[in-house]
Amino acid sequence: MMNSNLPACIQNKSAKIAVIGLGYVGLPVACIFADAGFDVLGVDINPNRIEKINLGQSPIEGDEPGLAELLATVVARGKLRADSDYANLAAVDIVLVAVETPVDENNVPQYVALKAAMSDLGKVITPGTLVVIESTIAPGTMQSVVQPILETESGLKANDDFYLGACPERVMPGKLLANLRRMSRVCGGGTPETARLMVELYRNIVQAELDATDIITAELVKTTENAYRDVQIAFANEVAKICEINGADVWKVRELVNKSPGRNMHLPGAGVGGHCIPKDPWLLAYSANGRVPLHLIPAAREVNESMPIHVAEMTLHALEEANIAPESARIAVLGYAYLENSDDTRHSPTAALVDYLQPKVADIRIHDPWVSPYRTDIWTTVSECDAVVLMVKHDAYRKLDFERMGKALRTPIFVDGRGFFAPEAVKSAGLRYFGVGRG
Ligand SMILES: NC(=O)c1ccc[n+]([C@@H]2O[C@H](COP(=O)([O-])OP(=O)(O)OC[C@H]3O[C@@H](n4cnc5c(N)ncnc54)[C@H](O)[C@@H]3O)[C@@H](O)[C@H]2O)c1
């Protein structure tokens, strides 16, 4: 039945590993297993990505400490190679899956990539293989989507003929390698034996706790931890709006609230983006399948989605106060990525802000040091604008010269969507300051 050699092959690192999906998650995972001594094959459907990776060049352009160097090293050593051909997967012992798992416009999971990957994998998988889904999926998806496709396509039976588990990733762009090495992981196995095998495997790269459990628990933990974060941020955002109308400062309020034992008020801000937090609460909600009335999770999503619009309205109000008609206003927006020092623009709050403002104002210019069409000169971007809106806390903006900005602007308005600057630092340079959570 099962490949009894797999535990030994993991221990002596002769097990051959494949990673399907070489994006923000799959690429560092592939590199780190290759660096640990395994032979790793990366599979992706994006030919440009494959080509770049095989040249030892990282397709991720954000600030990712150590990743470009590690990739170049493991490719040069012949420990990692990338391909688009699933036929090669017949020769591997372990398959890790890290394809995207978005939701559609109705917040329903959209598993086009996952289903295609499982279907292609199922056609070539051999008995004794360990298949681990690292993608974030709605609780119950392993049972309702992954397992049936693999079994139908392969004619093999999960837990009898091949091992099946879920080990959701917890990484964040900007810290991919450090997160992978140092954050604990949940190893959900189709059987306790599979969970133990997964712990053995991940022990090679993770210097933190590895919790063996079942699949449904692993699926629930991942979607719950991101829904928790979304709800907490929504709470902070709602308090920020309350502080604004009370003429108070949410950043001070938060600091003092968090002195109360057991409180951990999150950071308010101009919106929640990326591939994970905006959709993982919907994955959790989807698993309730209408059988549980849901209030909090959808409400949190609504609050967080409102924040880019809130900042846009704040900007329009600032223009009105300065007697600038929106239809003649020129606005500069700093930051387009969803996260500081990242090139990831998925679900960008700036995109929502721009969509809202575009029909109302004369001109919007965007600057982002990490995102290519917006890697322009910041001073050319802000020149002769009527307002500057800070949407992302990129390090490059930390030392903004407000004196120079005051001179470059046509109207000296600065809107801080992230609480990045002390209002006094902005005001003392002669600019009018507006900020999320500051009345
Ligand atoms: N980005 C993050 O910070 C993060 C953190 C934790 C968990 N996750 C989860 O990890 C998963 C992957 O996220 P990501 O950000 O790496 O996505 P990504 O879009 O960066 O990468 C996915 C990769 O899969 C490839 N792909 C799509 N279909 C394929 C197929 N059929 N066969 C082979 N390759 C295919 C794509 O070309 C792409 O390169 C998602 O479920 C996400 O929720 C992401």
The ligand as an ORCA input file, in Angstrom:
! r2SCAN-3c Opt
* xyz 0 1
  N       0.537     35.919     -0.612
  C       0.551     35.684      0.685
  O       1.062     36.489      1.462
  C      -0.048     34.412      1.258
  C       0.166     34.111      2.614
  C      -0.382     32.958      3.144
  C      -1.158     32.134      2.343
  N      -1.384     32.456      1.042
  C      -2.193     31.558      0.233
  O      -1.319     30.825     -0.610
  C      -1.938     30.584     -1.882
  C      -1.048     31.150     -2.970
  O      -0.958     32.544     -2.823
  P       0.138     33.385     -3.584
  O       0.100     34.750     -3.031
  O       1.442     32.659     -3.595
  O      -0.471     33.381     -5.063
  P       0.320     33.782     -6.394
  O      -0.732     34.235     -7.350
  O       1.455     34.674     -6.077
  O       0.917     32.400     -6.889
  C       0.159     31.378     -7.437
  C       0.973     30.738     -8.558
  O       0.265     29.567     -8.989
  C       0.378     29.480    -10.401
  N      -0.674     28.616    -10.913
  C      -1.992     28.907    -11.098
  N      -2.634     27.833    -11.579
  C      -1.716     26.849    -11.695
  C      -1.777     25.507    -12.122
  N      -2.914     24.952    -12.536
  N      -0.643     24.779    -12.123
  C       0.532     25.335    -11.718
  N       0.648     26.591    -11.291
  C      -0.463     27.335    -11.284
  C       0.294     30.927    -10.862
  O       0.812     31.080    -12.163
  C       1.112     31.648     -9.787
  O       2.486     31.748    -10.134
  C      -3.313     31.211     -1.797
  O      -4.231     30.252     -1.402
  C      -3.159     32.255     -0.693
  O      -4.390     32.518     -0.061
  C      -0.824     33.560      0.476
*
